[in-house]
Amino acid sequence: VHEFDLIARIRQAASDDPRVPLGIGDDAAVIRSAAGGEVVAAVDTLMEGVDFTFPPATPELAGRKALAVNLSDLAAMAARPLAALVAAVFPKRRGAEFAGRVMDGCLALAKEFNIALAGGDTNTWDGPLVLSVTVLGEPTARGVVRRDGAQVGDAIMVTGPLGGSLLRGRHLRFTPRVHEALALHDRFDLHAMIDVSDGVGSDLQHILDASDVGAVLDAAAIPIHPDVQLTDDGRGLLDRTLSDGEDFELLFTVSPDDARRIEQASLAVRIGEIVEADTREIVMPDGAHIALPRGGWQHRF
Ligand SMILES: [Mg+2]
């Protein structure tokens, strides 16, 4: 059983609720209060041995990453972060100083993004470090940007280079694109957006599925991070760039006019186009069309 099959089953079982105008299936949920106010909420759990290991992670970097991945999900909605709740399960054998350093890393990033640590829960056990962070944000006056708004003819854009984030610890130190998302949302009409956590090959397909459209990527236009070239594990350069994941750049679609202005301002790079639903492919530099890989990270049972 794959992670996405389980999510689909949970999503079916969770009935629609008017208090949740946007529920399971986007980067974050939107919850509406009786008074009409809206909160954008996301939660993510990181586990030692899966999402980071010591070393190369330090306790501070583990704490930082647990909050950063959540801020990245708020960025993917173009929501403004407000506060975080941190649930931690600390390994007894690593002691109290270790736990303090984990929280220091988390608090430093909270301060950097001017959000409140509003609460949480601390536990100890004989297992590895587990951190579950919930972030709360608010929509701007323009509302949130969802995954399901991509339109045929849109340009597909990405805010930075992709691939190789695990190799030199970039996945531990990345800056969530919160400010970039808010600046883009303020100036342009973002049709659909997601953060690149599993790899563009996989994350773009979430936008395509939600929006019921297809895509043609231009391989030559995809910005490849220099870290990708550090390995040669048998997969091609492009395959690694599209499927390594944990880049935490933003992937979004806009009208061709907005795309031109965004490129002129060097805010993002155009990597392809949204087309009718039956096409999902990449045009290689030699002109060959290949199927867009579904690749990318999935938890499995
Ligand atoms: Mg996400």
Boltz pocket constraint, residues with backbone or C-beta under 6 A from the ligand:
constraints:
  - pocket:
      binder: B
      contacts: [[A, 27], [A, 72], [A, 73], [A, 76], [A, 194], [A, 195], [A, 197]]
      max_distance: 6.0
